[in-house]
Amino acid sequence: MSDKTPDRDAIQARHFAQCGREARFCAAVWIAAWVLCAAVTARFGYLPPDRRPDEPWLVLGIPGWVLFGVIIPWLVLICLTVWFAAVYLKEDEPIPDEAPVRSNSKEASDD
């Protein structure tokens, strides 16, 4: 193996670290979006009968809680997903087939 060819284990370690960063980002965004949507829809989506107004709060003909609790957060998430896929996701270098694989098994060392 030449000095310029990275070790297969080092490449896999970088891939694993990148996957971990991507997973943490996705989980954090998913949890934040769920909390926001649940909080807005729970707060404004249901009002007890004695507190309901005669005319519901409408924005462009859409109930306000639907617009601000579902539609806008989902549109923001779509934009965030496009940004994430275009900018944040990295195309890692492929693991070369000819790179040696280190093995800790006794069978590999007997060859």
Secondary structure, DSSP 4 states (H G I P E B T S, - for coil): --TTSPPHHHHHHHHHHHHHHHHHHHHHHHHHHHHHHHHHHHHHS---GGG--SS--EETTEEHHHIIIIIHHHHHHHHHHHHIIIIIS--PPPPPTTS-----SHHHHH-
